[in-house]
Amino acid sequence: MDWKNDRQAARGRSVGRYDRSAAEEYDHFLGLGTLSAEMQSVLLADLQCVCTLPENADVLDVGAGTGAMCAALIELPVGAITALEPSPSMLERLKTKPKLKRVKPIVGSCDHDDDRALFADSSFDVITSRKVVSSLFDPLAAFRNWHHWLRAGGHVVIIDGLFGRDSYVGDWTDEVDVLPLSASQSMATIPYLLESVGFTIESVQMTHHWNQTARTPHYIVVATKAATQ
């Protein structure tokens, strides 16, 4: 395995997989690109068990895809919602949804030092991600960027799955050994990495409501940027 070259090649492959046709297929996959009203309710129930998002909060949804998490966030009394997504085709699907017309779409990634310039320091009150951290090229770079983009006292909310190697099929199997969190089976890994870049961990637990029907167990992590730095 050529570790360095394989890692560099992986950075652009994810975007390349989602052309217009693939983005449309993703968007129609229930539970991934689209959430039913019941799924949204279940997702919000798990979120509200561990965190109350501030009213009128400025929210950044990282790896927003076609807007599944944004559609859930719209149901909360938050303020502006920004959708950050590296695939233009995914965001084109998001922009077709009337419910998400107030969401601001931004084409871009978060897991490289160069991505930091996308947003100014202290731009958001909350940063969310759903099924994204497991596919980050460089999780530490991403978490450092999130810390920079958050206001003091702001929250990070991460929802992801306890994926194993057998969770990846087709050409996605190429990524298991180049994406650091692709097949993590421990709920301790993400909190450990968040703490290493300056976050304080508020909660780590399974998504009990979502896991009633999910094929892969999921968990939720809530972390805070200190009010004074």
C-alpha positions in Angstrom: 0.0 0.0 0.0 1.3 3.4 -1.0 -0.1 5.3 2.0 0.6 8.8 0.9 -0.4 8.5 -2.7 -3.5 6.5 -1.9 -4.6 9.1 0.6 -4.1 12.0 -1.9 -6.0 10.1 -4.6 -8.9 9.5 -2.1 -9.5 13.2 -1.5 -11.2 13.8 -4.8 -12.9 10.5 -5.4 -16.0 11.2 -3.3 -17.0 14.2 -5.3 -16.4 12.4 -8.5 -18.8 9.7 -7.6 -21.7 12.0 -7.3 -22.6 13.3 -10.8 -26.1 14.4 -11.5 -27.4 10.9 -11.9 -25.7 9.6 -8.8 -26.9 12.5 -6.8 -30.5 11.9 -7.9 -30.2 8.3 -6.9 -28.8 9.2 -3.5 -31.6 11.8 -2.9 -34.2 9.1 -3.4 -32.6 6.7 -1.0 -34.9 6.9 2.1 -32.9 7.4 5.3 -29.9 8.7 3.5 -30.7 11.5 1.0 -34.3 11.9 2.1 -36.0 11.5 5.5 -39.7 10.8 5.9 -41.6 12.9 8.4 -41.4 10.0 10.8 -37.6 9.8 10.3 -37.2 13.5 10.9 -39.2 13.2 14.1 -37.0 10.4 15.3 -33.8 12.2 14.4 -34.9 15.3 16.2 -36.0 13.3 19.3 -32.4 11.9 19.6 -30.9 15.4 19.1 -33.2 17.0 21.7 -32.3 14.3 24.2 -28.7 15.6 24.3 -28.7 19.2 23.1 -31.0 22.2 22.8 -29.9 24.3 19.9 -30.0 28.0 20.8 -33.0 30.0 19.3 -32.0 31.9 16.2 -28.7 30.1 16.1 -26.6 30.4 12.9 -26.1 26.7 11.9 -23.6 25.1 9.5 -24.5 21.6 8.2 -21.3 20.0 7.0 -21.5 17.5 4.2 -25.2 18.4 3.7 -25.7 16.2 0.7 -29.2 16.7 -0.7 -30.5 18.3 2.5 -31.7 15.5 4.8 -30.3 17.1 8.0 -31.2 20.6 6.9 -34.8 19.5 6.4 -34.8 18.3 10.1 -33.1 21.5 11.3 -35.8 23.6 9.6 -38.2 22.2 12.1 -36.3 23.9 14.9 -36.4 27.6 15.9 -32.9 28.2 14.5 -31.8 31.2 12.4 -29.7 31.0 9.2 -28.8 27.5 7.9 -25.7 27.1 5.7 -25.2 23.8 3.8 -21.6 22.9 3.0 -21.2 20.1 0.5 -18.3 19.3 -1.9 -20.6 17.9 -4.6 -22.3 20.5 -6.8 -24.8 17.9 -8.0 -25.9 17.2 -4.5 -26.5 20.9 -3.8 -28.4 21.2 -7.0 -30.8 18.6 -5.7 -31.0 20.4 -2.3 -31.9 23.7 -4.1 -34.9 22.1 -5.8 -36.7 21.5 -2.5 -39.1 24.3 -1.6 -38.8 23.5 2.1 -35.1 24.4 2.0 -35.4 27.6 0.1 -33.9 29.6 3.0 -30.9 27.3 3.3 -27.7 28.9 1.9 -25.7 26.3 -0.2 -21.9 26.5 -0.3 -19.8 24.2 -2.5 -16.8 23.1 -0.5 -15.1 20.7 1.9 -13.9 21.1 5.5 -11.2 18.5 6.0 -8.1 20.3 4.7 -6.2 23.3 6.1 -7.0 25.2 2.9 -10.7 24.9 3.6 -10.5 27.2 6.6 -10.8 30.3 4.3 -14.4 29.3 3.4 -15.8 31.0 6.5 -14.5 33.7 8.8 -13.6 33.1 12.4 -16.6 32.7 14.7 -19.2 32.5 12.0 -21.6 29.9 13.5 -23.3 29.0 16.8 -23.8 25.4 15.8 -22.0 23.0 13.4 -23.8 19.7 12.6 -22.8 16.6 10.6 -24.7 13.5 9.9 -23.0 10.4 8.4 -20.0 12.6 7.4 -17.2 12.1 9.9 -16.6 8.5 8.8 -15.8 9.8 5.3 -13.5 12.7 6.2 -10.1 12.7 4.5 -8.5 14.4 7.5 -10.7 14.5 10.6 -8.2 16.5 12.7 -8.0 19.2 10.0 -11.8 19.3 9.8 -12.2 19.6 13.6 -9.7 22.4 13.8 -11.6 24.2 11.0 -14.9 23.7 12.9 -13.3 25.1 16.1 -12.2 28.1 14.1 -15.6 28.6 12.5 -17.6 28.3 15.8 -18.3 31.2 18.1 -17.2 30.9 21.7 -19.8 28.7 23.5 -20.9 27.2 20.2 -21.8 23.5 19.8 -20.7 20.7 17.4 -23.3 17.9 16.9 -22.0 14.8 15.2 -24.2 11.9 14.2 -22.5 8.9 12.7 -22.6 5.1 12.4 -20.5 2.3 14.0 -19.5 1.1 10.5 -17.4 -2.0 10.0 -15.3 -2.9 7.0 -18.2 -4.9 5.6 -20.3 -1.8 5.5 -18.5 -0.7 2.4 -19.3 -2.3 -1.0 -18.3 -1.7 -4.6 -15.7 1.0 -5.2 -16.3 2.3 -1.7 -14.1 -0.6 -0.4 -11.2 1.4 -1.7 -11.7 4.0 1.0 -11.7 1.8 4.1 -7.9 1.9 4.5 -7.4 5.6 3.5 -10.2 7.3 5.4 -9.2 7.2 9.1 -12.7 6.9 10.6 -14.3 4.8 7.9 -14.6 1.7 10.0 -14.3 2.9 13.6 -16.2 0.7 16.1 -15.7 2.8 19.2 -17.7 5.8 20.3 -14.5 7.1 22.0 -12.6 8.0 18.9 -14.4 11.1 17.8 -14.6 12.6 21.3 -10.9 11.9 21.8 -10.1 13.8 18.5 -12.4 16.7 19.3 -10.8 17.1 22.7 -7.3 17.1 21.1 -8.2 20.3 19.1 -9.7 22.1 22.1 -13.4 21.1 22.3 -15.1 20.1 25.6 -17.2 17.0 25.3 -20.8 17.4 26.6 -22.4 14.1 25.6 -21.6 10.8 23.9 -24.4 8.3 23.5 -26.3 6.0 21.1 -29.1 7.5 19.0 -31.7 5.4 20.8 -34.7 6.4 18.8 -33.0 6.2 15.4 -31.5 2.8 16.2 -34.9 1.2 16.7 -35.0 0.8 12.9 -31.5 1.5 11.7 -29.5 -1.3 10.1 -26.2 0.1 11.5 -26.1 1.4 15.1 -25.6 5.2 15.2 -24.4 7.5 17.9 -24.3 11.2 18.7 -21.6 13.4 20.1 -22.1 16.9 21.4 -19.0 19.1 22.0 -18.6 22.8 22.9 -16.1 25.5 22.2 -15.1 27.2 25.4 -16.9 30.5 26.1 -13.5 32.1 26.7 -10.4 31.2 24.7 
